[in-house]
Amino acid sequence: MARRAIASIDNDFNSVLVLLKDRGIVATDPKPNLLQVAKSIHAATFSLILWRFRLKRLAPHSRVFIEEIASDALQILPQVLMGYGKTAKLLTRGILENGLRHIYFADHPIEFLRMNREAKWYMGVEQLCDYAKSHPSFIQTETKFDGLAQVTSLYSTLSAGVHGRTVSDLEMRVALQKIAYDQTAAEDAMRSILKCAQAINFLLAIFQREQMRTFQIEDQRTILRTMPMAARKVWTEHDVHA
């Protein structure tokens, strides 16, 4: 049985599609395969942007990273549709980093001030993951659904994909003309974005479980739908017993 559509996502996608057509990013009559990729990416990024508008009363040292997630997520779809695959990888990787930073700096306001004061002080992804693994919110959940392991695995994959490639054209105009939508590359990007949304939405849902319980049912469905059944089960059980 097909899953029931979520009206807010469908309505937003339709308006986004009109905008993309108006700007010439998508053809007036796009191919079904392109539309399917675009719709999947939109649903995933919509769910990530949603946190920016539903989480309330966050301190500045944790709110900024939720805002960064939304900013990165907003840019992914047009980048993929224009053929900028490397940019999409960087943005997706940024979402992973900022999800981990939100968890860490929510508990470390002094370190947040230090990060903004000292240019050379930096928390690497490995350090951020180590902290999350020892956090009470994730000690038990990780054994049931490996959200943190998925973040580190996808981060490594994306990092390998953003390194430089051989440049075969000296003339920039010629090189830029070769940047165009490619269905295979777009589908690869889509899979990465879906994995990113699955992992980060799970981590945020666990970490912000009290606030997420107050979200409207449609908003909860939007977020939970990005996760597999095992992750949704963990959130439900964790929510009940927290």
N, C-alpha and C positions, 0 to 999 in steps of 0.2 A: 504494500500500500504506500502511495506517495505521501511524503510528509506535508502537512498542511502549511501553506505559504504564510509568511509573516508580513502583514500588510505594510508596516513601516519600511521594511527593507525593499519590498517590491516597488513601492511608491518612490522611494529615494533613488533606486536604480533607474527607473524610468526618467526621472528628471535629470540624473547624471548623464544618461545616454543622449538626451536631447542636447545638453550642453556640449558633450564631446562631438556630436555631429555638427553643431553650429561652429565649433572651432576647427573642424576639419581633421580631428584626430581619429574619428571613426567615419566610415563611409555612410552615405545616406541609407543604403540598403546593405548592412553588414552581413557577412556570412554567418550561418548558424554556429559554426565552431568557434568563431571569434566571440560571438554573443555569449556562448556558454562559459568560455574562459572569463570574460568580463564580468559576468554575473557571479561566478564563484569568487573571484577576487574581491568584488564589491561587497559581498556578504561577509567575507572574512574581515576585511578592513573596516566595514561598518561596525562590526561587533567590537573591534579594538577601539575605535573612536568613541563608542558609546560610554566607556568608562569616564572619559573627560567630562561628560555632561551629567553623569549619575552619581559619581562619588562626591560626597559633600564633606565640608569641614576638615579637609586635609591641610596639614601644616605645609608651609612653603617648601620645606626640605624633602617632602614626599610628593607634593602635587606637581612640581615641575616635571617629573619624569612621566607622569600620566599625560601631561600636556605634550611632551615630546613624542610619546607613543602615538597620540592622535595626529600630530603633525606629520610624522613619518608615514603613517598608514594612509593619510589623505592623498599623498603624492604617488603611491605605488601604482594604482590603476592606470593613470595617463602615461606613466613612464613605460610600463609594459606594452601598452597599445601603440606607443610611438617607436618601440624597438630598443629602448635604452635598458637592456638587461642588466648591465653592471650597476647602474643606478638603483634599479629595483632590488638587487641583492644587498647593496649598501643600506638601503632604507629598511629592508626586512631585518638585517643584522642589527640595525639601530633599535628596532622594536625589542629584540631579544635583550640587548644590553640595558635598555631603559626599564624593562620589566624587572630585571635583577636589581638595578639601582634603586628602583622604588622600594623594593623589599628591604634592602640594606639601609638606605638613608632614612627611611621612616623611623628607624630605631637609632640613628646616629646623626643627630643635628649638629654636633660639634664637628664631626668629620665632614659634613656638608659645607660648613663654613670654611674649613681648612681647604677643601677641594677648590672652592671659589677664591681663596686667598693665595694659595701656593700653586703656582703654575706647574710645578714638577710632581706634585702629589696626585696620585692616580690609583684608583681601585680597578684592577684588571678583572676580566670576566671570570677567570678561575677563582680569584679571591671572593668575588661576589657569589659565585655558585657554592663555594665552601661554606660561606656564612648561611646561605639559604638552606643547605643540607642539614645544618645543625639547629636551624630555627624550629621552635616547638610546633609551628604550624605545619611543617613538612616532614618531620621525623617519621611519622607514621604513614602519611599519605604517599610518600615516595615509594614505599614497598608495595603499594597497591596500584599506583599509576605513576610512572616515572617521568613526571613533567620536567624536572630539573635535568635529568639525563637527556631528554629530548632537546632541551634548550642548548646544552653543550654540544650535542652531536650536530644539530642543525647549524649552530654558530660556526663550527669547524668547517662544515661543508660550504657554507656561504663565504667564509674567509678565503678558502681555496679558490673560489670562483671570482673573487674581486681583484685578484692580482693581475698585473699587466699582461696583455696579449701582444703578439707580433703585429707591428704596424706596417702595412704593406703599401700605403699610399702617402706620399709626401704632401700632395695637395689636399688641403683640408676640405675643400668643396667636394672633391671626389669621395673622400673618406666618409663625409657626412651623408652623402647620397646613398651610401650602402647601409646606413642605419635605417631599418624599416621593420615593420611588424613581421614576425616569423611565428607561425603557429606552434611549431615544436618548442621553440624557446619560450613562448608565452605559457605553454602548458607546463614546462619545467618550473617557471616562475610561480605559476599558480600553485603547484604542489608545495613549493617552499613556503609560500604565504599561508596556505592552509595548515601546514605543520606548525608554523609560527603562531597562528591564531589559536590553534588547539592547545599548545603548551602554555603560552602567555595568559590566555583566558583562564586556563585551569589554575595557574599560580595566583593570579589576581583574585579569582573566585574563592580560593582557599584563604588567602591572606586577608581579603576584605569581606569575609563571609558575613559578618554582622550587617554591613551596609548592603551587601547584595541581597540579603533576605528582605530588605525593604523596597527593592526595585519592583516595578510593575511586572506582572507575569510575562508580558510580551518582551520586555527587556531581558528578563531572565532566560526566556526561550532563545532569544537572539544569541546570547553568550553561550548557553549550554549546548546549543545545536552545533557549535563548532567543535565540540568534543565527542570522542567515542563513548559508547555506553559505559565502559569501565570507569572513565573519568567522571561522568555524570553521577554514577553510583557512589563514588568516593565523596564527591561534593555533598550529595544528599545525606549520606551517613555522617560525614564530618560535621555538617551543619546541625544535625539532630543532637549529636553527642558533644558538641563543643562546649 
